[in-house]
Amino acid sequence: MKTLHILRKTIDPLAFEAIQSDPRAAVLLIQDAVLTKGVFPVETYACREDLNARGIERAFRPVDYNDIARLIIEYDRLITC
């Protein structure tokens, strides 16, 4: 089962632990979570609009709202923190 972890704020220890224990997971950073400087061991996406609103660039793969909708459909399970 593929899980998409949607993070809205900078990473918390419980979320990071859950992400590390699931090799089929992916992470979507939205809102203030795009400010996260950590590295995730899985595919990581960041909302392009939130990156632009904060005037930052990150090494995460930027996605727009259409991409986010596609990711939500593509994954079997969603966890939002």
N, C-alpha and C positions, 0 to 999 in steps of 0.2 A: 504494500500500500504506500503510495507516494503522498507525502505531507508537505504542504506549503505553510511555513511559519511567517506570519505577517507581524512585523514589529513596528510599533508606533512611537516608541521612545528608545533612548539609548539602552543597550542590552542589559538585561538583568541576569543574574547567575542561573536562575532556574530555566529561563528560556535558552540560554547558551548550552546548558547541560542537555536539555532535550534535543537541541539541534545536533550536538556532537554525537549523540547516541543513535541517530537515525541516518544511515548512509544514503537513503533514498529521498531525503528531505531537500528542500530549497528554502531560501529566505528572501522575503520581499520587505524592503525597508521603505517605510512611508513616514510622513510628518517628521518629527525630530529624530527618528531613528536613522535618517540619512546622515546625521552627524557622527554616527558610530565610526570609530577609527579601528575597531577590531577586525580580525580576519575570521571568516567562517570556513569550515572544512567542506562546505557544500556550495552549489551554485547560488550566487547572491545577486539579487536585482535591487535597484533603487528607483523610486518614482522620480522621473525626470522633472516634473513640475515642482516637486519638493526640493530637489537639488537646485533648480534655478531660483526658486523663491529665497533660498538661503545663500545664493551666490557661491556655491561650492562645486567642486568636481571630486569625484571619488573613483576608485578603480572598479567599483561595482558596475554591473551591466545596467545602464539606464533603460527604463521602460516607461511608456506613456499609458494613459488610461485604457486604451484598447488592448495593449499588451497585458495589463493587469487583469482585465476581464478574461482574457484567454488563459492566463495562468490559473485563475480561480476555477475555471472549467476543467483544465487539464489535470489538476491534482485531485486525488481521491478524498483528501482530508485537509481542512484548514484549521490552524491554531493561531489566534490573535493575542498578542501580548501588548 
